[in-house]
Amino acid sequence: MSSKKTEVIRNIFNDLWDEKAKKLTRDVVTKDDIADAIRGINAKASSPKAKLSVSNPANFFKDFVRSSISANKNWPDDVFKRGYTAEQKTGKGDVFRFISLVTGQKTPFVESVASYPKLGAAEEFKVQSLSLPVVTRLMGRRDEAWLLQIAVKLRLIESHLAFCSEHDFEFVDHLQNGLKLRNAEIDSLFYGKTKHGDIMIITVEAKNKKDDILETQILSQVKSVQGMANIKNNKKEFLDGSKTLQVLPMAMKIVGDSKIYMAEYQPILFDGPEPLLKDLVLRKESFGTLSPEVPGVC
């Protein structure tokens, strides 16, 4: 299946490539593009088992980049040699966008082999899970939605920011889970204020044990928050008398039985220029261990 997805991406790229001008006629790939490319490949398949499903083209790229090792292995070599990789894009039927490689980039996807912590040291703390009702525990499952529900109920993000962050937070509130915006999906969104008066919109990317934290996705979340009309149109209320509004990117991932890794990046100005990947600087890491263990968080 991986080689088939490679072929899908290659065929779409070639269809959009202007050989004379040596550039793409457009860089955004839609659900229809993917479905059409899959149908074209399936028409040549030797058996039904060799066919790719066309039922969910919206998740095609998201599934492709779940593991950076797999994504780098299966990205079309001829597309890479022409100087292109890709990033996820959502909304209005869009799925991903072909983007130019950064100078010196040696692999299609720059995320390194998953290894946590990345900075060499991380704080560790325990989180009680006794407050979870027995019936809630029975619903445990191995997916990001369950991880987020547990994180919100047990205040994992708040615990990291209280114990480990270099920012002296005064309070942190959970705003919403599962925001599907035009250019990104934000797993969870928080609002916080530091004792120095800084206001922060906190984005959280969640991953289960088998999936990598992809910094390209985290960056897309920051860009999407910068463009959110609900925040722009109510900026005075969000500022709450403060002068500075920032976006604080975070990520979390299951790394063991009821053990969760959390990453906190350097804040980015809400009204600042569109950030680049180099602006996403990892600052703090932690491990939170649930006690007792929670089913599904493994």
N, C-alpha and C positions, 0 to 999 in steps of 0.2 A: 504494500500500500504506500510506503514511503516513496518508492521510486515512481509510483503513479502520481503522487502529489508533486514530485519534482517535475514531472512531465507537464502537469497542469500549469505550474508556474512558468515553465519555459515557454510553453505554447502561447500563454497570454502575453508574456513579454515580447515574444517575436511578432505577435499580431499588432502590438502597439509600437514596435520599433520602426523608425524611419531610417533605413540603411543609408540613404543618400545624405540626410542631414546628420546622421549619427546621434540621434536623440529620440526620445519617446514622443509620440503624438499626444499622449496624456499619461499621467503617472498614477492616477487613482484606479483601483480595480474594484468592480462591483460584484454583487451576488450573481447578477446575470452573466457577467464575464466568466465567473468560476463555474456556474452551472453549464454554460455552453461548452467550455473547455472540457469539463468532465464527460459530457455527453459525447463529444468528439472522440475522446480516448476510449470510452466504453464501447463505442461502435466498432472498435478494432480489437476488443478483448476476446481472448480465446475461449473463455468460459464465464458464466455468471459470477463465479467466485472471484474472478480477476477484476471485476468492475468496482469502481468507487461509487459511493452513495451520493446522490444529488439532493438528498432530503434537507440538508442543513448547510448550505454554502456560507451562511453568515459566520459559522464557527470554523471555517476551513483554515484560516491563517492563525487564529487563536490556538487551535490544536497543533498546528505545524510548529509553532514556536514555544510550546510548553517546556521543552528541554532545549537549552542552547546547544548542547552537544549534538543532539539529533538534528536540530535546525541547521547548524553549520555543515553537518555531514550531507544533508539532503538538499541544500540550496543549489540550484543549477549552476554548475561551474562556468558555463559560457555567459550567464547573466552576471556573475561575480566578476569575470574578466572584463566585461564591458563597463564595470565600475558601479554596479548597483546592488543594493540590498533592499530591505523593505521594513515598514513599520505598520502597526495596526491602525486602522481608521474605521470609525463606526458612524452610523447615522445616514439616512437617505439612501440606504442600500449599499453604502460603501463598506468594504471589508479590509483592504490594506492599500498602502501606497508604495510604489517603488521610489527609493531615495538614493541619492549618490553616496558612495562610500566616503568616509572622512579620510583625509590625507594620512597615509601610514597605516590604515586599517588593514589587518592581516587576515581577518575572518569575516564572513558576511554579518555575523551577529557578535557584537563585541563583549557580551557578557561572558565572564570567565567560567570555568568549570565550577559547579556549585560547591562552595566550601564556606561554612559558617562557624565562627565569625570571620569576617574579612579583614578586620583591623588588627587581629591577633589577640584581642582580649575583649571580654564582654561581662557585664554585671549579671548576676543570677539572683533570682528571687522566687519565692513560692507564692502561689495564689490559692486561696481556699476555694473549693468547689462544693462545700457542704450546703451552700444556699441554693443549689440547683435542685428543683423538685424531682422526686423519683420518676414521675411520668416523663418529665423533660429528658432525663437521662436515657429513657427507653427509645427516644427518637434519634439517638446518636447515629451519625453516618459519616463517611469519609469524603467530604466535599467542602468547598470554600464557604458555602452558605452556612453550614453547621459551625465551622470555625468562627465565622463572623458573629453568629448568634451567641456562641459561648464567650467570645471576646467582649461583646457588648454587655452581656449579663454579668460577667465577672470583672468587668472594667480593666481588661488587660492593657489597653492603650493608655488609660489614665494611670495605671500602676507604673508602666515604663516611664511616662513623662514625669511622674512624681519622684521616682527613685533614681532614674538614670539620666534624664535629660540635662543638658547644660543650661537650658532655659528655666528660669524660676517661675513656674506656672502658678497662677492664683486659682484658676479653675479651668476645667475642660468639660464640655458638653457634647454628647453624641447628637448629630443632626439627622443622619439618614444612612441607610444601607442600599446598595444596588442602584446607583445612579447611572443610567444609560444616556450619555451625552453624545454630541455630534461626532467628536473625534476620539472618545475614550469611554471606557466603563470604569467607574470608581466604585470599588467594593464597599467602602465606608467613608463617611465624612464627619469630621468633628470640628468644634469651634472652641478656641482657647484664648485666654488672656494671661499674660505674665505679670509679675509684680512690678515690672518696669513699664507697664502700659502697652506692651506690644500685643496686637491682635493677630491671631493665626488661624487660618483655615487649614485643617489637618486632613490630608488625603491618606487613605490606607489601601494598599494592595495586599490581597490575601492569597496564599498558595498552600496547597496540600503537600504532603510529604514527597510526592514523586515529581512535582513541578518546580522549575527554577523561578527565582525572583528575577524578572527582566526589567532592567532599569529604563529601557526604552518605553515600556508601558507606564512606569511611574512618571516619567517625563511628560508623556501624553496627558496624564491626569492633571498635572500642574497646569499645562497649557489650557486644558478644558476649563479648569476652575477660573483661570484668568479671564475667560470669555463668558462666564456664567452671568446671564442677565439678572437672575434673582439677587446676585451679590452686587453687581454694578448699580442696579436700580435702587438698592437699599443700602448703599455703602455707608451712609451716615449712621444707620442703625447698627451695622456690623462693627463700625469703628468705635461706637460707644464712648465717644469723647477722646479717643486716642488719635494719634497722627499717622500711625503706620499700620498698614494691613499687609500681611505676608501669607504665603502658602508654605506649609511645613509638610514635606513628603515623608511618608512612612510606609513600611512593608512588614508583613508578618508571614511566617511559614512554619508548618509543623515539621519538626526535625527528629522527634522521638515520641515515645508513648507519653502523651499528655505534656510534652515539652514543646514550647513555642518560641521560635526565634523572632526578635523584633529589631528592625533597622530604622534609624532616624537620620534624615538627611539635613543638610544646611537649608534654612528657609530661603525662599525666593520671593521677591517683591511682587505683590499682586498687580501693581500698576507698572512694573518694570518691563523691559523688552522681552520678547519671547525667548525663553531659556534654551540653551543647547545642552547636549549630553554632558559636556565638561562642567556645566554649572551644577550638576547633580552630585554633590559631595557628601559622602557618608561620614557622619559625625559620631553617632553613638549606637551601640548594639547591646542587646540583652537577651537573656533566656528566662522565660517564665514557666515554671513547672506547676501544673494543677495538682492539688492534693485534696481529696483522693483523686485517682485517675478518672477521666471522663471518657465514656465509650465514644468511638468515632474519631477522637483526637489522637491519631496514631499513624 
